[in-house]
């Protein structure tokens, strides 16, 4: 029977130094550089399992959400991110003028907004 002793997730970026600058410097996430310019970990709040980010010269951005940040108030988070120069992507036809899919008021899941990191990978902020 398959019995892993632990697990972690990871995704590629085209520039590890830019990813460190964005995730640590802009978003304020704890980052551990494993191999300068090649490999890093995100130490996510509320989790003791890091996420691996690795440089890949032929990186293609993920077209799906690779990382989800939970927040207490999505509108405050949007304001904070906007002040840092981070803007949401188009939330689609069901999104409001702030590009938030307001799922909570429709019993359709969380309120959620999507963004991209410098490598073009999609991440979300949810409440």
N, C-alpha and C positions, 0 to 999 in steps of 0.2 A: 504494500500500500504506500502511496506517495505521502510523505510526512516531512515537509520542509521545516527547518528550524527557525527560519526568519524569511522576510521578503522585503523588497524595496522597489520603488519605481524610478524611472529615469526617462529623460528625453534629451534630444540633441539640440545644440545651438550652433550658429555659425561663428560666434566669437565669444569665447568664455570670459574674457576680460570685460566685454560689454555686458554680459549677463551678470557678472559680479557687481559691476557698477549699477546696473538697474535694480536687481533684486535686493542688494544690500544698501546701496546709496540712495535709491529713489523710494523703493517700497519698505525699506527698513527690516527686511527679513534677515535673520542670522544666516551667515554664509561661512562655509569652511572650504578653503581652496585646498584641493588634494594634490593637484599637479598644476602649477601656474600655467595659465594659457591653454590648458587641456582638459581639466576635470575639476568639478566643484560639487559641493552638496548644499542643498537648502535645508536648514534646520527649522522646520515649520512649527509655529505655535500650536500647542495642544497635542503634539505628536513627538514620540521619541524615535521615529523611523525617518531618517533623512531621505530626500529625493536627490538623485544623482543627475547632474547636468554635465554633458560631455561635448567637447568640440568635434564637429564633423565637417570636413571641408566641403562636401557636397550636400550639406544640410538643406532639406526642404521643410518649410514650416508645417507643423501639424495643422490640419484643418478642423480639428476637434479640440475640445477643452482638455488640456493636459494638467491643469492645476486649478483648484477651487479654494478661494479664501472666504471663510465665514466671518461675518461682521455683525455687530449689534444693530446697526442702523445703516441701511444701504445708501440713503441720501447723504448722510454725513460722510460716508466712505467715498462717494462720488465727488463731493466737495473737496475732500482732502486730496484725492488723486488728481483732480483738476488743478489744484494749487501746485502740484508737483509736475504738471505738464502731461499727465496720463489721461487720455480721453477714451471713452468707451467706443467700441465698434458699433456698427448698425445692428440694433437688436431685432430687426425684422418687423413684420407687419403688426405684431402684437405688442411691441414696445411703445412706451410713452415718449414724450418729447426729450426725456433725459436718457433714452435708449435702455430703459429698464423694463424687463418683462415682469410685470407685477402679478406673479402667480399666487401669492398669498391671499389676495382679495378675491381671487377667482377659484380658490381651492384647486390650483393647478401646480402646486409645489412652491418653491421659494421665490422671492423676488431676486432677480439675477441680472447682472450686466456683464458683458464680455469685453475683454481688452486683448491687446497683443503685446508681447515682450519685444525687445530689440531684434530678436531672431524671427519674429513673425508668429511664434507659437501663441495659441489662444489660452488665456486664463480667465477665470471669472471671479466676481465678488458676489456673494449671496447672503441673503437674510431670510 
